[in-house]
Amino acid sequence: MGRHGGGSSSGGSHGSSSGGSSRSSSSGSSTRTSTKAPFLGCYNRSYYDRHGRYHTYYTSDKDFGTGKGWSKGIIFALIFITIHMFLMVGAFLSSIINIGHKINGDASRIEIIDNINIMTIQEENEVMEVLEKVYEKSGMPVSVYTANYDWKNHYDSIEIYSEALYYQMGLDEDSMIIVFTCKQEESLLDFEYDMYCGDNTIKCFSDETFDKLLDNFYKSLLNSNLSNALIYSWNLVMDDLASTSINYSRIGIIVFLLGFYSIFYVVLLQGVKNKNQAYEYFKDNPDKLDYNTMKTLAICPNCKANNTNNDEICPYCGTSLIIK
């Protein structure tokens, strides 16, 4: 299905667009660590790195320091995150950068069918000159079709009506139709319109350019007639047709995504680095590899209160009750 964009004398212009969303989830680990203070049931695996800096490290993982940081799980996580990042960033890049080129629509579809005689012969000729330039620049033929409100007896919306007219003219996806309807007797005081583009027109006519055409067509229509609105709005977007464009307003999303994924890399790689440093230290100092877990004192050494609840901190005086 192609793109719709339209409006009315009571509403304003609007374009239709579609998008997807993705959801990612992560699962946490049951391993508990602390770089500040010991906790009940932990192993003291504090170590010195190769620069002589001491790292306080308490963990519930008894294997910490006995092997290198790289594991199948870490490698799989990095590969998964990298693939996911490229897919997400690539998807947004495709929506930001529109590489435009000329298409090959049927030139016979460049026409004006003015059923309600809202344009004079001279105005039709002036509009046709502009539509010929549009086709020369983009290869996209544009049809203009006017009608009264009789279509409302047969169609639920002008979008359905314009799409039906489009495929009555041909089944290709390289064209565009502009359907303008109003009450004949009231001219532009009461109107509705819709612009429908085939799927392939995105190659020469980006969504951003489409929205620009819609907005300026509606604004001009409120202060002028149909022919002037068509000429004015198409001339404003003429240079944008079949050209590569960048939607700079969405670049911030790319920056956010890169920052978001970098958090995962930092966390994973920092963990690998810590494990590698600990492994090198304990490999050279196997006697420092302590397998005794931290326990709690039965009596507080400061206030002599009984630790009947097996607390890590004395609830009366705040003294640490953890021992090896």
C-alpha positions as CSV (number, residue, x, y, z in Angstrom):
1,M,0.0,0.0,0.0
2,G,1.3,3.5,-0.9
3,R,1.2,6.8,1.0
4,H,-1.8,9.0,1.7
5,G,-1.8,12.6,2.6
6,G,-4.8,14.9,2.7
7,G,-6.9,17.5,4.5
8,S,-10.0,19.5,4.5
9,S,-11.3,23.1,4.9
10,S,-12.1,22.3,8.5
11,G,-9.1,20.2,9.4
12,G,-5.7,20.9,7.8
13,S,-3.2,18.8,6.0
14,H,-2.1,15.4,7.3
15,G,0.1,12.6,6.1
16,S,-0.1,8.9,6.9
17,S,3.0,6.9,8.0
18,S,3.7,3.6,9.5
19,G,6.5,2.3,11.7
20,G,7.7,-0.6,13.8
21,S,9.0,-1.1,17.2
22,S,11.3,-3.5,18.8
23,R,11.6,-4.7,22.4
24,S,14.7,-6.1,24.0
25,S,15.0,-7.7,27.3
26,S,17.9,-8.8,29.5
27,S,18.2,-11.2,32.3
28,G,20.2,-10.5,35.4
29,S,22.8,-12.8,37.1
30,S,22.3,-14.2,40.6
31,T,26.0,-13.6,41.3
32,R,26.5,-10.8,43.9
33,T,29.6,-8.6,44.0
34,S,30.8,-5.7,46.0
35,T,33.9,-3.5,45.6
36,K,33.4,-1.7,48.9
37,A,32.6,-4.0,51.8
38,P,32.2,-7.8,52.4
39,F,28.8,-9.4,52.8
40,L,27.5,-12.5,54.3
41,G,28.5,-15.6,52.3
42,C,31.0,-13.9,50.1
43,Y,34.6,-14.8,49.1
44,N,37.3,-12.2,49.5
45,R,38.9,-12.1,46.0
46,S,40.6,-8.7,46.3
47,Y,43.6,-8.5,44.0
48,Y,46.4,-6.3,42.7
49,D,46.5,-5.4,39.0
50,R,49.7,-5.3,36.9
51,H,50.1,-1.6,37.7
52,G,50.2,-2.3,41.4
53,R,46.7,-0.9,42.2
54,Y,44.7,-2.8,44.8
55,H,41.1,-3.7,43.9
56,T,38.8,-4.6,46.7
57,Y,36.5,-7.3,45.4
58,Y,34.0,-9.5,47.3
59,T,31.8,-11.9,45.4
60,S,29.5,-14.9,45.8
61,D,31.2,-16.5,42.8
62,K,33.7,-19.0,44.2
63,D,35.3,-19.4,40.7
64,F,36.2,-15.7,40.3
65,G,39.9,-15.4,39.7
66,T,40.4,-19.0,38.7
67,G,39.8,-18.5,35.0
68,K,40.0,-15.8,32.3
69,G,37.2,-13.4,31.7
70,W,36.3,-14.6,28.2
71,S,33.7,-17.3,28.1
72,K,31.2,-18.6,25.6
73,G,28.4,-16.7,27.3
74,I,30.3,-13.4,27.1
75,I,31.2,-13.9,23.4
76,F,27.6,-14.9,22.6
77,A,26.3,-11.8,24.4
78,L,28.7,-9.5,22.5
79,I,27.8,-11.0,19.2
80,F,24.1,-10.7,19.9
81,I,24.4,-7.1,21.0
82,T,26.5,-6.2,18.0
83,I,24.0,-7.8,15.6
84,H,21.1,-6.2,17.3
85,M,22.8,-2.8,17.3
86,F,23.6,-3.0,13.5
87,L,20.0,-4.0,12.8
88,M,18.5,-1.2,14.9
89,V,20.9,1.5,13.7
90,G,20.6,0.3,10.1
91,A,16.8,0.5,10.3
92,F,17.0,4.1,11.5
93,L,19.6,5.1,9.0
94,S,17.4,3.8,6.2
95,S,14.7,6.1,7.4
96,I,17.1,9.1,7.8
97,I,18.9,8.8,4.5
98,N,16.8,8.7,1.4
99,I,18.9,7.9,-1.7
100,G,16.7,9.3,-4.4
101,H,16.8,8.5,-8.1
102,K,14.5,8.9,-11.0
103,I,11.8,6.2,-11.7
104,N,10.0,5.3,-14.9
105,G,6.3,6.0,-14.5
106,D,3.8,6.0,-17.4
107,A,3.8,9.5,-18.9
108,S,0.2,9.1,-20.1
109,R,-0.9,9.4,-16.5
110,I,0.1,13.1,-16.4
111,E,-3.4,14.5,-16.8
112,I,-6.0,16.8,-15.3
113,I,-9.6,15.6,-15.0
114,D,-11.6,18.6,-13.9
115,N,-15.1,17.2,-13.4
116,I,-16.4,20.3,-11.6
117,N,-14.7,22.9,-13.9
118,I,-13.0,24.5,-10.9
119,M,-10.0,25.5,-13.2
120,T,-10.0,27.5,-16.4
121,I,-8.3,26.2,-19.5
122,Q,-5.4,28.6,-18.9
123,E,-5.0,27.4,-15.3
124,E,-5.0,23.8,-16.5
125,N,-2.3,24.5,-19.0
126,E,-0.1,26.2,-16.3
127,V,-0.6,23.3,-13.9
128,M,0.2,20.8,-16.7
129,E,3.5,22.6,-17.4
130,V,4.5,22.1,-13.7
131,L,3.4,18.5,-13.8
132,E,5.6,17.9,-16.9
133,K,8.6,19.4,-15.0
134,V,7.8,17.1,-12.1
135,Y,7.9,14.1,-14.4
136,E,11.1,15.2,-16.1
137,K,12.8,15.6,-12.8
138,S,11.5,12.5,-11.0
139,G,9.9,10.1,-13.6
140,M,6.7,10.2,-11.5
141,P,3.5,11.1,-13.4
142,V,0.9,13.1,-11.4
143,S,-2.8,13.1,-12.1
144,V,-5.2,15.7,-10.8
145,Y,-8.8,14.7,-10.4
146,T,-11.6,17.0,-9.2
147,A,-15.1,15.9,-8.1
148,N,-18.1,17.0,-6.0
149,Y,-19.3,15.3,-2.9
150,D,-21.2,12.5,-4.7
151,W,-18.4,10.1,-3.9
152,K,-19.6,10.1,-0.2
153,N,-22.6,8.1,-1.3
154,H,-20.3,5.2,-2.3
155,Y,-17.0,5.5,-0.3
156,D,-16.5,5.7,3.5
157,S,-13.5,8.1,3.2
158,I,-11.7,10.2,0.6
159,E,-8.6,8.0,1.1
160,I,-10.6,4.9,-0.1
161,Y,-11.9,7.0,-3.0
162,S,-8.5,8.3,-4.2
163,E,-7.0,4.8,-4.0
164,A,-9.8,3.4,-6.0
165,L,-9.4,6.1,-8.7
166,Y,-5.6,5.5,-8.7
167,Y,-5.9,1.8,-9.6
168,Q,-8.7,2.5,-12.1
169,M,-6.1,4.5,-14.0
170,G,-3.5,1.7,-13.8
171,L,-2.0,-0.9,-11.6
172,D,1.6,0.4,-11.5
173,E,3.1,1.8,-8.3
174,D,5.1,4.6,-10.0
175,S,2.4,7.3,-10.1
176,M,0.6,9.8,-7.9
177,I,-3.0,11.1,-7.9
178,I,-4.3,14.3,-6.3
179,V,-8.0,14.1,-5.7
180,F,-9.7,17.4,-4.8
181,T,-13.4,17.4,-4.0
182,C,-15.8,20.2,-2.9
183,K,-19.3,21.5,-3.1
184,Q,-19.6,23.1,-6.5
185,E,-21.9,25.9,-5.4
186,E,-19.6,26.8,-2.5
187,S,-16.3,26.5,-4.3
188,L,-13.4,26.4,-1.8
189,L,-15.4,27.2,1.3
190,D,-15.9,23.4,1.9
191,F,-13.4,21.0,0.5
192,E,-11.6,17.7,1.0
193,Y,-8.5,16.4,-0.8
194,D,-6.2,13.4,-0.7
195,M,-2.8,12.8,-2.4
196,Y,-2.0,9.1,-3.0
197,C,1.4,7.8,-4.1
198,G,2.3,4.3,-5.3
199,D,4.9,2.3,-3.4
200,N,7.8,2.9,-5.8
201,T,7.5,6.7,-5.6
202,I,9.5,6.7,-2.4
203,K,12.5,6.3,-4.6
204,C,12.1,9.8,-6.0
205,F,9.7,11.4,-3.5
206,S,10.7,11.0,0.1
207,D,8.3,11.2,3.0
208,E,9.9,14.4,4.1
209,T,9.3,16.0,0.7
210,F,5.8,14.6,0.6
211,D,5.0,16.2,3.9
212,K,6.5,19.5,2.7
213,L,4.2,19.4,-0.4
214,L,1.2,18.7,1.7
215,D,1.8,21.5,4.2
216,N,2.4,24.1,1.6
217,F,-0.5,22.9,-0.7
218,Y,-2.9,23.3,2.2
219,K,-1.6,26.7,3.3
220,S,-1.7,28.0,-0.3
221,L,-5.2,26.6,-0.8
222,L,-6.6,28.6,2.1
223,N,-5.5,31.9,0.5
224,S,-5.7,31.1,-3.2
225,N,-7.3,28.7,-5.7
226,L,-6.6,25.1,-6.7
227,S,-4.3,25.9,-9.6
228,N,-2.1,28.3,-7.7
229,A,-1.9,26.0,-4.7
230,L,-0.7,23.2,-7.0
231,I,1.9,25.3,-8.8
232,Y,3.2,26.9,-5.6
233,S,3.6,23.7,-3.6
234,W,5.2,21.7,-6.4
235,N,7.7,24.4,-7.2
236,L,8.7,24.5,-3.6
237,V,9.7,20.8,-3.7
238,M,10.9,20.6,-7.2
239,D,14.6,20.6,-6.3
240,D,14.0,17.8,-3.7
241,L,12.6,15.3,-6.2
242,A,14.9,12.3,-7.1
243,S,17.6,13.7,-4.8
244,T,19.4,12.2,-1.8
245,S,18.1,13.7,1.4
246,I,18.9,13.4,5.1
247,N,16.4,13.9,7.8
248,Y,18.6,15.6,10.4
249,S,15.9,15.6,13.0
250,R,16.3,11.9,13.5
251,I,20.1,11.9,14.0
252,G,19.6,12.3,17.7
253,I,18.0,8.8,17.8
254,I,21.1,7.3,16.3
255,V,23.3,9.0,18.9
256,F,21.0,7.7,21.6
257,L,21.1,4.2,20.3
258,L,24.9,4.2,20.1
259,G,25.1,5.5,23.6
260,F,22.6,2.9,24.8
261,Y,24.5,0.0,23.3
262,S,27.8,1.3,24.5
263,I,26.6,0.7,28.1
264,F,26.3,-3.0,27.4
265,Y,29.8,-3.1,25.9
266,V,31.3,-1.2,28.9
267,V,29.7,-3.5,31.4
268,L,30.6,-6.7,29.6
269,L,34.2,-5.7,28.8
270,Q,34.8,-4.2,32.2
271,G,33.8,-7.5,33.7
272,V,36.1,-9.4,31.4
273,K,39.0,-7.0,32.3
274,N,38.4,-7.5,36.0
275,K,38.4,-11.3,35.7
276,N,41.5,-11.3,33.6
277,Q,43.4,-9.1,36.1
278,A,42.3,-11.2,39.0
279,Y,43.2,-14.4,37.1
280,E,46.7,-13.1,36.4
281,Y,47.2,-12.1,40.1
282,F,45.9,-15.4,41.6
283,K,47.9,-17.4,39.0
284,D,51.0,-15.8,40.4
285,N,49.8,-15.9,44.0
286,P,47.8,-19.1,44.4
287,D,48.1,-18.9,48.2
288,K,45.9,-15.7,48.1
289,L,43.0,-17.6,46.5
290,D,40.7,-17.9,49.6
291,Y,37.8,-20.3,49.5
292,N,36.5,-19.4,53.0
293,T,33.2,-17.5,52.9
294,M,32.3,-14.7,55.2
295,K,30.3,-15.5,58.3
296,T,28.7,-13.4,61.0
297,L,29.7,-13.0,64.7
298,A,27.3,-14.4,67.3
299,I,28.1,-11.5,69.7
300,C,28.9,-7.9,68.7
301,P,32.5,-7.1,69.8
302,N,31.6,-3.5,70.5
303,C,28.3,-3.5,72.5
304,K,28.2,-7.3,73.3
305,A,24.7,-7.7,72.0
306,N,23.6,-11.1,70.9
307,N,23.4,-11.4,67.1
308,T,20.4,-13.8,67.1
309,N,19.2,-12.6,63.7
310,N,22.5,-13.3,62.0
311,D,22.8,-9.6,60.9
312,E,25.7,-8.3,58.9
313,I,25.7,-5.0,60.8
314,C,24.9,-4.7,64.5
315,P,21.4,-3.0,64.8
316,Y,22.4,-1.4,68.1
317,C,25.8,0.2,67.4
318,G,26.4,-0.3,63.7
319,T,29.5,-2.5,64.0
320,S,30.3,-4.9,61.2
321,L,29.6,-8.5,62.4
322,I,31.1,-10.2,59.3
323,I,34.2,-12.5,59.8
324,K,35.9,-15.2,57.9
